């Protein structure tokens, strides 16, 4: 180990990306420390983002009886008059457990953890400031990994109060379930919460200036999502821009928020979730001291190995932007540590799966039909409806869809797109086949357990091969 620096790697931020970077460096027998300004480890992912939102989703699906409604009727519910306290009861337990698991992983791998605000004061120097804002000490590192995540984009003209007008970070602290909700911004987070609240019977309006939902997702899957949202009484106001948001009256119980659209329309609603993207949490890092470049939203600009404009300083996770998923962030952190210390690591970002936890769930790996068409790659499609599969009937999901895209000439599997129950679990079968350049006929020759949703792969493969007349 070099003695020139206090640490061989300093990781700023303890979210999924920071955890994996630190643990990988420690497994390579290097001295590493994580700097975390929060009282608890885990970053936004564990404390206010991924884990709380997915736990709320699971609680909503269970308590509302949403999964069983196709079997027992639209009025079926496990609990009448569901409250925010009901939804958040499960969140506290899950979050506490995840924090404990994360701390234990860091401890048993020998990763030091320091609670402080971090600021770069030179290319290899980090100032650690205590919570009182006065006392501090400086440390040095051979490599630095910035994994500080993002903050909610807070327009100063929006009257945020954490109750009537709020961001996704405020949801775990809401006192009551709104009767109606406007979601401003139809990105992944906005749509996840829109579908969760709609499943609970909240009348939801989604507003976005783009004319299509989730442009990076396959168009057929997006169309299916839009259909399901409308079936749950969600109003989609696409191609509309918000010109202003007003809290109409203090202490007003219903219809407390007025949203003005540039088209002249006005939406009056109980509450508003403002979800117009997120900005990189980099303002207090002192990046100028290390000559590190950021984009207009404060996100780090990195190369394929996640190096910033300073090769020894890496940026990983949400702080570098799309796709901003916990799963991809973990891999980015692992790869950055391997790259820094010259350890071999196979990195396949083209096979990163995306999981979008709307209701219904969406998952995908590989290009969309639109992307393949644009590149001039000949392909064919095979589809399986959940209603064709015994398991789909058993669990009551008769609307799910699994779509395989394979090369027209070679039969190589190019992509998998799924909407429906357990989509984010199911996609990994296709991901594994794609990693080994498998062909679509692999699924024809494979035996799947019965009854399972995995049978969709065989049905979709037969469908695709039949389209070729084989």
Secondary structure, 3 states (H helix, E strand, C coil): CCCCCCEEEEEECCCHHHHHHHHHHHHCCCCEEEEECCCCCCHHHHHCCHHHHHHHHHHHHHHHCHHHHHHHCCCCCCCCCCCHHHHHHHHHHHHHHHHHHHHHHHHHCCCEEEECEEEEEECCEEEEECCCCCCEEEEEEEEEEECCCEEECCCCCCCCCCCCEECHHHHHHCCCCCCEEEEECCCHHHHHHHHHHHHCCCEEEEEECCCCCCCCCCHHHHHHHHHHHHHCCCEEEECCCEEEEEECCCCCCCCCEEEEECCCCEEEECEEEECCCEEECCCCCCHHHHCCCECCCCCECCCCCCECCCCCEEECHHHHCCCCCHHHHHHHHHHHHHHHCCCCCCCCHHHCCEEECCCCCEEEEECCHHHHHHHCCCEEEEEEEHHHCHHHHHHCCCCCEEEEEEECCCCEEEEEEEECCCHHHHHHHHHHHHHCCCECHHHHCCCCCCCCCCHHHHHHHHHHHHHCCC
